Amino acid sequence: MKLLKAATSPTLHFGSLFLAAAALTACGGGGNPALGSVSGTAAVGAPLANASVQLACKNGTGSATANANGAYKAAFNFDGPCSITASSGAITIHSFAAGTGTYNVTPLTQLLLSYLAGQLGTTVDGLLAGITSNSSYQSALTNSTVIANAEEKVAQLLKTMYGITLSSSSFLTVSFTPGQPGADSDLDALLAAGAITGDGQPVASLAAAAVSAGAASPLPGNASGGATGGTGGTGTTTK
């Protein structure tokens, strides 16, 4: 009996390992979306109070309701990147999240999407729709260098066209509170300069300029893509 026990123990051991691995895969150990959170501020100068915030990710979807100051937080199982849509009344604006963390939704993030769409040879609508399935878009929107460079180019564009120097070029992820100095003051300045329309969108000429600037600096693999005109820079969603 001792010999039989010694001979069967290795088999039982490896069988246990197999069952454990299967259990881990079933519980998310095999690469399933993990629990995380995305938070930030939705504002167009004034906060988007009580805005509905919807996130559609490479894997997973989430939602949240902003508070009176436009602050939101969504915790759910997902893999980034994610598109972010904030809606309040007649205002609908867009942004994106590379992964977990702070990601704002403002006219500046809408403009950032216009620039990135130009770099990727698409429109804002196409970029938002492709976040869940297009590997090139997913790669670009999770690349910190690509994002930082695009933010800097948008900041330069605003300075050239409107003479406005942003308090921070990291407007996608900087924490801010409406009514306080800093990023919110930047939005107020853009509103006063006529760079933002009443519905929170960058004016058409600014959005088109962002698309063209992005198309002039295509990302690798998109050198021959070209943006499809300037109209996609407005980022209105396809119904």
N, C-alpha and C positions, 0 to 999 in steps of 0.2 A: 504493500500500500504506500509506503514511503516513496518507492521508485515511481509509482504512477503519479503521485502528487508533484514530484520534482519535474516530471516530464510535461505535465499539463500547465504548470504555473506560468511559463513564458507566453503560452497561447492566450491564457486568460488575461495576462498583463497587456498584451498588444490589443486584445479585443476591447479592454477597458479604455485604452488610449483612443481607439477609433471612435467609440461611443462618445467620449468626452469631446473630441474634435467636432463630431456631428452636432453635439449640443451647442458648442460655441458658434458654429455657423448659423444654426437656427436662431440664436439670440443676438446675432449681429457681428459675430467675430469673423464672418466671411466677407466683410466689406459693405454691409448694409449701412444706410444712412445712420449717423450717430446724433444723439441729442445735442443741440447747441442753441445759441440765441443770437439774434440780430436786433440791434436797437439803434436809435438815433433820433433826429428831429426832422419833422416835416414842416416846412415853412416857405413862404414866398415873400418875406418881409414881415408880414404878420404870420403868426403860427396857423397851421391847418388844424384848428381845434377839433377834436373828436373825429379826425379823418379816419377813413377805412384804409388800412395798409395791407396789401396782398403781396406775397412773395412766391415766386415760382422758380424752383431751383433745378440744377442738373439732376438731382434726385430729391424729391420731397417738395411739399408746399406748406406754407404757413400763413397766418394772418394775425392782425392785431388792430386795436383801436387806439388812436393817439389820445393823449389827455388834452387839457385846455391849453397847454403850452406847446402842443405839437409833438411831444415826446412819445415814442412808441417802443415796445419791446415784444418780440415774438420768439418763443421758445418751442422748438419742434425738431423732429428728426430730419436731417438734410445733409446733402453734400453740395458745396458751392461750385460755381457761382450761382447767384439768384438774381432775377429781376425783381425790382421793388416798384409797386404802383401805389401812390397815395391819392385818395380822392376825397374831396369835401365840397359839396354843392357843385358848382360849375367848374371847379378846378380839379384837374387830374395831371399829376406830374410823376416823373419816373426817375429811378436811380438803379443801382445794382450793389450787390454785396459779393465780395470775393470769397467770403467765408463767414465765420463768426466774428462778432465785434460791433463797432459803431459805424453805421453807414447812414448818412443823411439823405433826405429827399427834398431838393430845392431846385430853383431854376438853374443854378450852377451845375447840379448833377445832370439835369436834362441837357444842358449844353455840353457837358463832358461826354455824354452818350452820342451826341452829334459828331463830335470830333473822332471818337473811337469808331463810329460807324463809317466815317470817311476813310479811316486807316484800314478798315476791314473790307472796304468795297461794298458796303451795303447801306441801308437806311436805318434810322432808329427803330422803326417798326420791325424791320428784318432782324436787327440785332436782338431786340427784346424777345422776339418769337423764337430765335435760334439758340438762346441761352440754354434751353433744356436739352438740345440735341446736337448742336454744331460744335465739333471739337476745337475748331480754330477760334471761335468766339469764346469758348470756355477757357482755352489756354490764355487768351489775351486778358480776359477779365479776372484771372487769378494770378497774373504776373505783376508783382509790385512795382517793378521798374517801368513797365508799360503804362501802368496807371499813373504813377508819379510824373512821368514825362508828359502824359496827356493833360494832367491837371496844370502843369507848368505852361503848356502851350495855350490852354484856355485862358489862364491868367494873363499871358502876354497879349492875347487877342483882345481882351477887355481893356487893357491899358492902351493898346494901339487905337482901338475904335472909339473908346469913351473916356480915355484919360484916367481910368479908375485903377488904383493899385489895391489888390485884395490884401486883407490883413494876414491871410494864410493861403498858400496855394494848395494846401491839403484839405480843401473844402469838402471832399467826400467823407472824410472820417473825423474831422475836428469836432470836438464837443462844443455845443453852444446853446444858449438860451435866448429865445426871442425877446427883444427889448433891452438886451445887454450889448455892450461894445464888443467889437470883433466881427465874427462871421455874420451876425445878424445885421450889423451896420453896413456890411458889404452889400447885402441884399437891398437895404434901404437906399443905398447910393445908386444901385443899378436901376431901381424903380424910378428914382428921381431923374435919372439920365435918360429914361425912355428905353432902356435895354430889355425890360421885362414888360409883357402885356398884362392886362387886368386879370387874365386867367392863369397867370403864373408861368407862362411860356416865354422863352427868349424870343424877341422879335424875329420875324422871318429873315431879315437881312443878316442878323447876328448868327442865327442857326445855320444859314447857308454858308456863311464865312467859316464857321467851325467845321462843317462837312468838307469844304474845299481845302482848308488847312490840313485836315486829317488825310485827305486823299493825296496831298502833296508829300506826305511822310508815311507811305504805306508800311504796314508791318510785313515782315518776311513771309512770303507765300501769298501775298496779296498785291504784289507790285503791279499786276496787270488788271486788277479787279476794277478799280475806279468806283467812285460813289455814283449812285444813280440820281444825279441832280441834287438840288438843294432842298427840295420839298420834304425829303425824309427827315430833315433836321428838326422839324417841329415835334416829332415823336408822338403824334396822336395815335392811339391804338386802333387797330383794325377791328371793326365790329363783326 
